[in-house]
Amino acid sequence: MNKALKNILERNSHRNLTDPIPSKDEMEQVYQAALRAPDHAWVRPSSFIQVSGEGLKKLSDIFVEVAEESFENLTDDILEKYRNAPFRAPLIVVLVSTKKDHPKVPGIEQIISTGTAGQNIMLALNALGYGAIWRTGRFAFNEKISEKFGLSNKQTVIGYIYIGTPKGKKKSLPEMNTDDYISVWG
Ligand SMILES: Cc1cc2nc3c(=O)[nH]c(=O)nc-3n(C[C@H](O)[C@H](O)[C@H](O)COP(=O)(O)O)c2cc1C
């Protein structure tokens, strides 16, 4: 099978991630792939925050602060879950979409563009032999998060890609029948 297609068809998400993480050169390739995402009118909505090492503690502190300041019915257990969340992988790439004013490109298209950049990141990582999982939860699409990250009110964190080397058994790939999803006109 074609190698590029095989990479797409065989990618899956990994929840158990550990060291080693991609090198600087490998991440450069991953970001180059991200920046090749489709982008209506070249508005460049996507940017990325790379978090590892001490940065994971910083992210954990932000999650705890946001939860304490704005989530209702917070229990100690839930707070602990949020505190530990960033440590589920040794590297996280935060997907940021910046809404640019453009007469033909609404904000939703700009968010979709950043979404496709996210998928390019997942595919590039898979091609390089690393594992990843895209997560959102309450800390995505959250104005308080943008504020704590020092972002502007035009900037939205749309997701977190957790990255590392997969450990444990690989998930089996689901079998899908394209007839269930496709209708053909003409
Ligand atoms: C926008 C988006 C947000 C997601 N958020 C979460 C999440 O918060 N937690 C989670 O466990 N999976 C989340 N997922 C699903 C996983 O990333 C993954 O796609 C799913 O587990 C299926 O695995 P697969 O990619 O191997 O098919 C999200 C996926 C997308 C596209």
PDBQT file of the ligand as one rigid body, heavy atoms in Angstrom, charges set to zero:
ROOT
HETATM    1  C1  LIG A 201     -11.704  17.744  18.975  1.00  0.00    +0.000 C 
HETATM    2  C2  LIG A 201     -11.481  16.450  19.719  1.00  0.00    +0.000 A 
HETATM    3  C3  LIG A 201     -11.516  16.445  21.101  1.00  0.00    +0.000 A 
HETATM    4  C4  LIG A 201     -11.297  15.266  21.816  1.00  0.00    +0.000 A 
HETATM    5  N1  LIG A 201     -11.292  15.290  23.189  1.00  0.00    +0.000 NA
HETATM    6  C5  LIG A 201     -11.039  14.168  23.874  1.00  0.00    +0.000 A 
HETATM    7  C6  LIG A 201     -10.921  14.197  25.290  1.00  0.00    +0.000 A 
HETATM    8  O1  LIG A 201     -11.016  15.247  25.925  1.00  0.00    +0.000 OA
HETATM    9  N2  LIG A 201     -10.670  13.035  25.931  1.00  0.00    +0.000 N 
HETATM   10  C7  LIG A 201     -10.539  11.854  25.256  1.00  0.00    +0.000 A 
HETATM   11  O2  LIG A 201     -10.323  10.830  25.897  1.00  0.00    +0.000 OA
HETATM   12  N3  LIG A 201     -10.631  11.796  23.911  1.00  0.00    +0.000 NA
HETATM   13  C8  LIG A 201     -10.852  12.927  23.208  1.00  0.00    +0.000 A 
HETATM   14  N4  LIG A 201     -10.946  12.883  21.847  1.00  0.00    +0.000 N 
HETATM   15  C9  LIG A 201     -10.893  11.569  21.150  1.00  0.00    +0.000 C 
HETATM   16  C10 LIG A 201      -9.499  11.023  20.986  1.00  0.00    +0.000 C 
HETATM   17  O3  LIG A 201      -8.596  12.027  20.596  1.00  0.00    +0.000 OA
HETATM   18  C11 LIG A 201      -9.466   9.898  19.912  1.00  0.00    +0.000 C 
HETATM   19  O4  LIG A 201      -9.786  10.416  18.651  1.00  0.00    +0.000 OA
HETATM   20  C12 LIG A 201     -10.433   8.771  20.241  1.00  0.00    +0.000 C 
HETATM   21  O5  LIG A 201     -10.046   8.210  21.459  1.00  0.00    +0.000 OA
HETATM   22  C13 LIG A 201     -10.464   7.714  19.136  1.00  0.00    +0.000 C 
HETATM   23  O6  LIG A 201      -9.222   7.154  18.978  1.00  0.00    +0.000 OA
HETATM   24  P1  LIG A 201      -8.579   6.943  17.530  1.00  0.00    +0.000 P 
HETATM   25  O7  LIG A 201      -8.054   8.311  17.136  1.00  0.00    +0.000 OA
HETATM   26  O8  LIG A 201      -7.511   5.947  17.758  1.00  0.00    +0.000 OA
HETATM   27  O9  LIG A 201      -9.655   6.455  16.619  1.00  0.00    +0.000 OA
HETATM   28  C14 LIG A 201     -11.095  14.051  21.113  1.00  0.00    +0.000 A 
HETATM   29  C15 LIG A 201     -11.052  14.076  19.711  1.00  0.00    +0.000 A 
HETATM   30  C16 LIG A 201     -11.239  15.257  19.023  1.00  0.00    +0.000 A 
HETATM   31  C17 LIG A 201     -11.170  15.270  17.510  1.00  0.00    +0.000 C 
ENDROOT
TORSDOF 0
